Amino acid sequence: LTFVFFELTVIVFLVYDIITEYIKNKKFPFKAILLKIFKLVIVTIPAAVILISYYFHVNEILESNISRTINDNVGLFENLYFIRPLIIYHVSNDGYANLPFFVGFVVLILTYIAYRIIAKPGKAAGRFFRNFMLIMTIVYLVLLFVVPAGFILHTIRIRLSLLFFLFLIMWLGTLRLPRWIELLAGLFFLFIFVEHQFRMGPVRSRTSVNVYDMHSIVDKMEENAIFLPVNAKDFWMEEFITNYIGSEKNLIAVKNPQAYGPFPVVFNYRGMPYTTIGGHDRHDINIFFRSGPETNEHREIDYILIYNQGKFDKARENPELKSFFDILDTNFEFVAETPRKTTALYKRISK
């Protein structure tokens, strides 16, 4: 996704530049187009080499004992980690991401403003602020600060971040920068992208190992079993549990059916069986899971998958989760755990 997003951004910028050149000159600058395509190919070579190298070493990664973790939380522009190409991950710095891309943009913009004011004083400021792309960039930047963080507004803030960078890139595409500034910008963005690809290595490794690790425990569950995935770190459902499992068995995951943000994902509520955990309704505990309407006939959750075993004991100290742990200790028994001891499987005793 990082590679695709970066290439699409460059392609959009290229097409936009070609269209503006045609509108201005009433003809296609074929030599300039070929030169831009050549630059595009040069920029993609580092990413392509990294991706090809990763592809040929997937088996080694899956068979090795890798235990790397990345914390996606960031302090400034906390939702910008969704825009993967624009951020470098620093594992050694408590997992926080710095924003050299954003800082670099600010430096380039200030350099350009200073250059235009010195070159043509009096007119540069007017042209600068009349530019539509710049106005939209400022609008979305202001909205990103104004819109508060929260569960409902989380999705909106992500879109604001995307739109901010989209208009910022488009605005820079309308500028005619001095050659030395264009060269500096090109080298800076190339460095950021290549550095990001190397920093994303631990993330890809972690995902691959999680898939391999999780698949080893799924064999313990019977066909058509109902299981509840629980993340002990924050005690919320793992959204991509089915991606990690990748089993050929028919298994039912009663995970959280709603996407984060104001856009719920509708599921077949009345077509599902009434599901309970240890004889308790989902409203009796503080962990939501998917279930149909209450009827006399119901199905019990057969298995519970506990993620992040290292946070398990700390989660027991939370009084709001007492009912869940009472059910787990009374109605379920430990069956197995993954080779890296990150996930444990519990089975209903009466099953």
Stockholm file with secondary structure:
# STOCKHOLM 1.0

chainA/1-351         LTFVFFELTVIVFLVYDIITEYIKNKKFPFKAILLKIFKLVIVTIPAAVILISYYFHVNEILESNISRTINDNVGLFENLYFIRPLIIYHVSNDGYANLPFFVGFVVLILTYIAYRIIAKPGKAAGRFFRNFMLIMTIVYLVLLFVVPAGFILHTIRIRLSLLFFLFLIMWLGTLRLPRWIELLAGLFFLFIFVEHQFRMGPVRSRTSVNVYDMHSIVDKMEENAIFLPVNAKDFWMEEFITNYIGSEKNLIAVKNPQAYGPFPVVFNYRGMPYTTIGGHDRHDINIFFRSGPETNEHREIDYILIYNQGKFDKARENPELKSFFDILDTNFEFVAETPRKTTALYKRISK
#=GR chainA/1-351 SS CHHHHHHHHHHHHHHHHHHHHHHHHSSCCHHHHHHHHHHHHHHHHHHHHHHHHHHHTHHHHHHSCCCCCCCCCCSSSTTGGGSGGGCEECTTTTTCEECHHHHHHHHHHHHHHHHHHHHSTTTHHHHHHHCHHHHHHHHHHHHHHHSCCCTTTHHHHHHHHHHHHHHHHHHHHHCCCCHHHHHHHHHHHHHHHHHHHHHTHHHHHHHHHHHHHHHHHHTTSCTTCEEEEEETTTTBCCTTHHHHHCCSSCCEECCCCSCSSSCCCCCCSTTSCEEEBTTBCGGGSSSCCCCCCCCSSEEECCEEEEECGGGHHHHHTCGGGHHHHHHHHHHEEEEEECTTSSCEEEEETTC
#=GC SS_cons         CHHHHHHHHHHHHHHHHHHHHHHHHSSCCHHHHHHHHHHHHHHHHHHHHHHHHHHHTHHHHHHSCCCCCCCCCCSSSTTGGGSGGGCEECTTTTTCEECHHHHHHHHHHHHHHHHHHHHSTTTHHHHHHHCHHHHHHHHHHHHHHHSCCCTTTHHHHHHHHHHHHHHHHHHHHHCCCCHHHHHHHHHHHHHHHHHHHHHTHHHHHHHHHHHHHHHHHHTTSCTTCEEEEEETTTTBCCTTHHHHHCCSSCCEECCCCSCSSSCCCCCCSTTSCEEEBTTBCGGGSSSCCCCCCCCSSEEECCEEEEECGGGHHHHHTCGGGHHHHHHHHHHEEEEEECTTSSCEEEEETTC
//
